[in-house]
Amino acid sequence: MSKKKAKKSVIQVSAFTDFTINDSANASKPVRALKKSSAETPEETWEDIDADSTITEETNEDGSKKLTYKKKKLQHTPVDERPGNEYPEIIFYLISKYIKPEDVARFARINKACYAVTRNRSFWTLLYKRYCENHPKLPEKLKADSLKAYGLRQTVIRALYHTYDIFIKRIVRQDTKPNDLVNRSCVNVWYCKGLTYWNVYFKLKKPQYAPLETERDFLEEMDRIDANSEEDTQVLLVTCKSFHEVPPLMGMTLSSVSMLLSQGYRHHRLHLGFNSSRYPVKGVVPECSVVLDAVVGALVCDWWHPQYPHSGTVIPRQDPPLLRKNFFDT
């Protein structure tokens, strides 16, 4: 006799009812599949229709009429035609006198007038007088006598990290590790000996893939308060008990960083790998390796950090004009 195949029990679940435990675990027969409901989904109600939708009446083939709704397309109006009030720039300049240093970036993003105010020399000079001038913790190189129009913004920000409490707390909470410097190009390497330790400095700059800016007029360049030659540059300060000479690394790219325990488990050993390629590839053996043993500490400094080694704001110089060959003949 041929065995009859057992029929699979199928449960039809409605689209408007919940799926309960009696339909599966407590069912009288084992359930292996769920049958899709043939019920049609209900039409949209008036509450489901958005206020931005348009309702149109359509006629079917049998002559019956049906209401359909479509969402309106967003119309992008030009900025100049949008409703609103345009205030003069002097209003935002007066408001800028009450902006705190940590809110300067938010204030500059409000509109073009606010951004123009933050590029004004008087804005940064007033910020310096409010929070930095005559402060006991301000170093001599950032005193008011050294303020110049060229690079004024950089000088004021550096001074705030010495005097402003909120910025000082940011330095304490900074958690930048040497591994974050990978893929940066080495600009300079130098070292100096302290009383008991050696300090080795690796100056690394973020690669610039954008085209260089066109040359500006000399007088226009001297009025740039946002000039900053240390932009996108970080310094790795390594403090160690013993030091060996470092090979020339200028122009090479940092490809790998590793910090291991040295012998005796008292200090660390820092391994830095450099490659000459501008676009490093993972898994490639470094062309040049630098090993610093007996490392006491490693600190990553941005250009605004108090321990960043600044050489001073270099003011651009204008070359004297060349004389014509026939100058004395005329």
C-alpha positions as CSV (number, residue, x, y, z in Angstrom):
1,M,0.0,0.0,0.0
2,S,1.2,3.4,-0.8
3,K,1.7,5.6,2.1
4,K,-0.4,8.8,2.1
5,K,1.6,11.9,2.3
6,A,0.8,13.9,5.3
7,K,-0.7,17.3,4.4
8,K,1.2,20.3,5.7
9,S,-0.9,22.4,8.0
10,V,-1.1,25.9,6.7
11,I,-2.6,28.7,8.7
12,Q,-4.0,31.7,7.0
13,V,-3.1,34.9,8.8
14,S,-5.1,38.0,8.2
15,A,-3.3,41.3,7.6
16,F,-5.4,43.0,10.3
17,T,-5.0,40.4,13.2
18,D,-2.0,39.7,15.4
19,F,0.0,36.4,15.1
20,T,-0.5,34.7,18.5
21,I,1.2,31.7,20.2
22,N,-1.9,29.5,19.5
23,D,-1.0,29.8,15.8
24,S,2.4,28.2,16.2
25,A,3.6,26.7,19.5
26,N,0.2,25.8,21.0
27,A,-1.3,24.7,17.7
28,S,-3.0,21.3,17.5
29,K,-0.9,20.4,14.4
30,P,2.7,21.4,13.6
31,V,2.7,24.5,11.4
32,R,5.3,24.7,8.6
33,A,4.2,27.6,6.6
34,L,2.0,30.7,6.8
35,K,-0.3,31.5,4.0
36,K,-0.3,35.1,2.9
37,S,-3.6,36.9,3.4
38,S,-5.7,37.7,0.4
39,A,-7.2,40.7,2.1
40,E,-6.5,44.0,0.4
41,T,-4.8,46.8,2.3
42,P,-7.2,49.6,3.2
43,E,-7.1,52.8,1.3
44,E,-5.5,55.9,2.8
45,T,-7.6,57.8,5.3
46,W,-7.9,61.6,5.5
47,E,-5.6,61.5,8.6
48,D,-2.9,59.7,6.6
49,I,-2.8,62.3,3.8
50,D,-0.2,65.0,4.3
51,A,-1.0,68.7,4.2
52,D,1.5,69.1,1.3
53,S,-0.4,66.6,-0.9
54,T,-2.8,67.6,-3.8
55,I,-6.1,65.7,-4.3
56,T,-7.3,65.1,-7.9
57,E,-10.4,63.4,-9.3
58,E,-9.9,60.6,-11.9
59,T,-12.5,58.8,-13.9
60,N,-12.2,55.0,-14.5
61,E,-13.1,53.1,-17.7
62,D,-16.5,52.1,-16.2
63,G,-17.4,55.7,-15.5
64,S,-16.7,55.6,-11.8
65,K,-14.8,58.4,-10.2
66,K,-11.9,58.0,-7.8
67,L,-10.0,60.5,-5.7
68,T,-6.2,60.2,-5.8
69,Y,-3.6,62.3,-4.0
70,K,0.0,63.2,-5.0
71,K,2.7,64.8,-3.0
72,K,3.7,68.2,-4.1
73,K,7.2,68.6,-5.4
74,L,9.5,70.8,-3.4
75,Q,10.2,74.1,-5.2
76,H,13.7,75.4,-4.6
77,T,13.5,79.2,-4.5
78,P,16.6,81.3,-4.8
79,V,18.1,82.6,-1.6
80,D,17.5,86.2,-2.6
81,E,13.8,85.6,-3.1
82,R,13.1,83.8,0.2
83,P,11.1,85.7,2.8
84,G,13.1,87.3,5.6
85,N,14.9,90.4,6.8
86,E,18.4,91.4,5.8
87,Y,20.2,93.3,8.5
88,P,23.3,95.5,8.0
89,E,26.7,94.1,8.9
90,I,27.2,96.6,11.8
91,I,24.4,94.7,13.7
92,F,26.4,91.5,13.7
93,Y,29.6,93.4,14.5
94,L,28.0,94.8,17.7
95,I,26.7,91.3,18.6
96,S,30.2,89.8,18.1
97,K,31.5,91.8,21.1
98,Y,29.5,89.3,23.4
99,I,30.5,86.1,21.6
100,K,32.6,83.7,23.8
101,P,35.7,82.0,22.3
102,E,34.1,78.6,22.2
103,D,31.2,80.0,20.2
104,V,33.1,81.7,17.4
105,A,32.7,78.9,15.0
106,R,28.9,78.8,15.5
107,F,28.7,82.5,15.1
108,A,30.6,82.5,11.8
109,R,28.2,79.9,10.4
110,I,25.1,82.0,10.8
111,N,25.4,84.0,7.6
112,K,27.9,85.7,5.4
113,A,27.9,88.9,7.5
114,C,28.9,87.0,10.6
115,Y,31.6,85.2,8.7
116,A,32.9,88.6,7.4
117,V,33.0,89.9,11.0
118,T,35.2,87.0,12.1
119,R,37.7,87.9,9.4
120,N,38.0,91.4,10.7
121,R,41.1,92.5,12.6
122,S,39.1,94.3,15.3
123,F,37.2,91.2,16.2
124,W,40.3,89.2,17.1
125,T,41.9,92.2,18.8
126,L,38.9,92.7,21.1
127,L,38.8,88.9,21.8
128,Y,42.5,89.1,22.9
129,K,41.9,92.1,25.2
130,R,38.9,90.5,26.9
131,Y,40.5,87.1,27.7
132,C,44.3,87.3,27.2
133,E,45.7,90.7,27.9
134,N,47.7,91.1,31.1
135,H,47.1,87.5,32.1
136,P,49.8,86.0,34.4
137,K,50.0,82.7,32.4
138,L,50.5,84.4,29.1
139,P,54.1,83.8,27.7
140,E,56.2,86.7,26.5
141,K,56.1,85.7,22.9
142,L,52.3,86.1,22.9
143,K,52.1,89.5,24.7
144,A,50.3,92.4,23.1
145,D,53.6,93.9,21.9
146,S,54.0,90.9,19.5
147,L,50.6,91.2,17.9
148,K,50.7,91.9,14.2
149,A,48.0,91.9,11.5
150,Y,49.7,89.0,9.6
151,G,48.6,85.8,11.4
152,L,46.6,87.6,14.1
153,R,44.0,84.8,14.3
154,Q,46.6,82.2,14.9
155,T,48.3,84.3,17.7
156,V,45.0,84.9,19.5
157,I,44.0,81.3,19.4
158,R,47.3,80.2,20.8
159,A,47.0,82.8,23.6
160,L,43.5,81.5,24.5
161,Y,44.9,78.0,25.1
162,H,47.2,79.5,27.8
163,T,44.6,81.8,29.5
164,Y,41.0,80.5,28.8
165,D,39.9,77.8,31.2
166,I,37.6,76.0,28.7
167,F,40.4,75.7,26.2
168,I,42.9,74.6,28.8
169,K,40.5,71.7,29.8
170,R,40.4,70.6,26.2
171,I,44.2,70.2,26.3
172,V,43.9,68.0,29.4
173,R,41.2,65.8,27.8
174,Q,43.0,65.5,24.5
175,D,43.4,61.8,23.5
176,T,45.4,62.0,20.2
177,K,47.6,58.9,19.8
178,P,50.7,58.5,17.6
179,N,48.7,56.1,15.4
180,D,46.6,59.0,14.2
181,L,49.6,60.5,12.5
182,V,49.8,57.7,9.9
183,N,49.8,58.9,6.2
184,R,51.3,62.3,7.1
185,S,54.4,63.6,5.5
186,C,57.5,64.3,7.5
187,V,58.5,68.0,7.3
188,N,61.3,68.1,9.8
189,V,63.1,66.1,12.6
190,W,65.2,67.5,15.4
191,Y,66.1,66.7,19.0
192,C,67.4,68.4,22.1
193,K,68.8,67.1,25.4
194,G,67.2,68.1,28.7
195,L,68.5,67.6,32.2
196,T,67.7,63.8,32.4
197,Y,65.9,63.0,29.1
198,W,66.1,63.4,25.4
199,N,63.3,65.1,23.4
200,V,62.9,64.1,19.8
201,Y,60.5,66.0,17.6
202,F,58.9,64.7,14.4
203,K,57.0,67.4,12.5
204,L,54.3,65.9,10.3
205,K,52.0,67.6,7.8
206,K,48.7,66.4,6.3
207,P,49.1,65.9,2.5
208,Q,47.6,68.6,0.4
209,Y,45.9,67.2,-2.8
210,A,44.1,70.5,-3.6
211,P,45.8,72.9,-6.2
212,L,47.8,75.7,-4.8
213,E,46.3,79.1,-4.5
214,T,47.3,81.8,-7.0
215,E,49.9,84.4,-5.9
216,R,48.5,87.4,-4.2
217,D,49.7,91.0,-4.1
218,F,52.3,91.7,-1.4
219,L,50.1,94.3,0.5
220,E,47.1,91.9,0.3
221,E,49.2,89.1,1.8
222,M,50.4,91.3,4.7
223,D,46.7,92.0,5.7
224,R,45.8,88.3,6.0
225,I,44.9,87.8,9.6
226,D,44.0,84.1,8.9
227,A,47.5,83.3,7.7
228,N,48.9,80.2,9.3
229,S,51.9,78.4,8.0
230,E,51.4,75.6,10.6
231,E,47.9,74.7,9.4
232,D,47.3,70.9,9.2
233,T,50.6,70.3,11.0
234,Q,51.2,68.2,14.1
235,V,54.4,67.4,16.1
236,L,55.1,64.1,17.7
237,L,57.2,64.8,20.8
238,V,58.9,61.7,22.1
239,T,60.7,61.8,25.5
240,C,63.2,59.0,26.0
241,K,66.1,58.2,28.3
242,S,68.6,57.2,25.5
243,F,68.8,58.4,22.0
244,H,70.4,57.5,18.7
245,E,70.7,59.5,15.6
246,V,67.7,59.6,13.3
247,P,68.2,59.2,9.5
248,P,67.0,62.0,7.1
249,L,63.2,61.6,6.9
250,M,62.1,64.9,5.2
251,G,59.6,64.2,2.4
252,M,58.8,60.7,3.5
253,T,55.4,59.5,4.6
254,L,54.7,57.9,8.0
255,S,53.3,54.4,7.2
256,S,53.3,52.5,10.5
257,V,53.4,53.2,14.2
258,S,53.7,50.7,17.0
259,M,54.4,51.0,20.8
260,L,55.7,48.0,22.6
261,L,57.2,47.3,26.0
262,S,61.0,47.3,26.2
263,Q,63.1,44.9,28.1
264,G,62.6,45.1,31.8
265,Y,58.9,46.3,31.3
266,R,59.8,49.7,32.7
267,H,59.6,51.7,29.5
268,H,58.3,51.5,26.0
269,R,59.9,51.0,22.6
270,L,58.5,53.1,19.7
271,H,58.7,51.9,16.1
272,L,58.1,54.3,13.3
273,G,58.0,53.2,9.6
274,F,58.5,55.6,6.7
275,N,58.0,55.2,3.0
276,S,58.9,57.5,0.1
277,S,55.5,56.9,-1.6
278,R,53.0,59.6,-1.2
279,Y,50.1,57.1,-1.3
280,P,51.0,54.4,1.2
281,V,49.7,50.9,0.8
282,K,48.8,48.5,3.6
283,G,51.1,45.5,4.1
284,V,54.2,47.1,2.5
285,V,57.5,46.8,4.4
286,P,58.7,50.3,5.5
287,E,61.7,51.6,3.6
288,C,63.1,53.3,6.7
289,S,62.5,52.3,10.3
290,V,63.2,54.4,13.4
291,V,63.3,52.7,16.8
292,L,63.4,54.7,20.0
293,D,64.0,52.7,23.1
294,A,63.4,53.6,26.8
295,V,60.5,55.9,25.8
296,V,59.0,57.7,28.8
297,G,56.2,59.5,27.0
298,A,54.8,60.4,23.5
299,L,52.7,63.5,23.0
300,V,51.0,64.7,19.8
301,C,50.7,68.5,19.6
302,D,48.6,70.5,17.2
303,W,49.6,74.0,16.3
304,W,47.5,75.6,19.1
305,H,49.0,73.3,21.8
306,P,51.1,75.2,24.4
307,Q,53.9,72.7,23.9
308,Y,54.0,73.0,20.1
309,P,57.4,74.3,19.1
310,H,56.7,77.6,17.3
311,S,59.5,79.5,15.6
312,G,57.4,82.7,15.4
313,T,55.2,84.1,12.7
314,V,57.3,84.5,9.6
315,I,56.3,87.6,7.8
316,P,56.6,87.3,4.0
317,R,59.2,89.5,2.4
318,Q,59.0,91.2,-0.9
319,D,62.0,90.9,-3.3
320,P,63.4,94.1,-4.5
321,P,62.4,95.0,-8.1
322,L,64.9,94.2,-10.8
323,L,66.5,97.0,-12.7
324,R,66.2,97.2,-16.4
325,K,69.3,96.7,-18.5
326,N,69.1,100.0,-20.1
327,F,68.2,101.8,-16.8
328,F,71.2,104.1,-16.8
329,D,71.1,104.7,-20.5
330,T,67.8,106.6,-20.3
